[in-house]
Amino acid sequence: MDAGLGERVDNAALAGMSGGTMVIQHTALTGTVSNDTANHVVTGDNVIMGSSFAGEAGIPVVIQNSGNNVLIQNATVLNVQFKP
């Protein structure tokens, strides 16, 4: 027994527990923008180069903004399924 993982479960018990899917996803993005001003501003370009993700690992996320007084909200829902 690994103290960090708890008691082990044998294959027969696991066989009776498999086969179900339960996905619960709740994302609440509640940001606001108000009373903002932007005067005499210059915005830039949104550019993603061909090598932007070189060496990337995991789940890359790109959020771009070339404006002013912008609220950017982002949520990622990841559903992982383990199957034999």
Secondary structure, DSSP 8 states (H G I E B T S, - for coil): -BTTTBS---HHHHHTT-S---------------S----S---------TTTTTT--S--------SSS---------------
